[in-house]
Amino acid sequence: MRDDNCIFCKIANGDIPSATIYEDKDFRVILDLGPASKGHALILPKPHFKDLCDADPEIMAKIMPLAGKLGKAMKTGLGASGFNVVQNNGASAGQTVYHLHVHVIPRYEGGPKIVVWTPGKEEVAELEKTAERIKKQL
């Protein structure tokens, strides 16, 4: 499955050139044109899935091991001290291209803060209510 109007389908399937760092039958991994840090990569599935909720479970089962392999390569090849694995779903979560993709972002000592938030506080009773609302939908 592929969407001929999707820029990431075109990149993943080799129709548009990219700085490819890995490719197999299911994925193309490219360097992001707007990197959060040096070596920021995108894992692009070759089939089109709008987001995580739309994705094939077999493809998803392969993404995290691939992200780990990339992160390890970034640590040894680029001297990164760590890495983030980020996947956005929906506009409010920061998704701008509606083709499932996973960011693997190398992190460096003293580098920019990329994924940060101030932890909130929640009462136990409210946590339980929230948990029940989610569980009912599973």
Sequence and secondary structure as in RCSB ss.txt:
>XXXX:A:sequence
MRDDNCIFCKIANGDIPSATIYEDKDFRVILDLGPASKGHALILPKPHFKDLCDADPEIMAKIMPLAGKLGKAMK
TGLGASGFNVVQNNGASAGQTVYHLHVHVIPRYEGGPKIVVWTPGKEEVAELEKTAERIKKQL
>XXXX:A:secstr
   TT HHHHHHTTSS   EEEE SSEEEEE SS SSTT EEEEESS  SSGGGS HHHHHHHHHHHHHHHHHHH
HHH  SEEEEE   SGGGT  SSS  EEEEEE TT    S        HHHHHHHHHHHHTT 
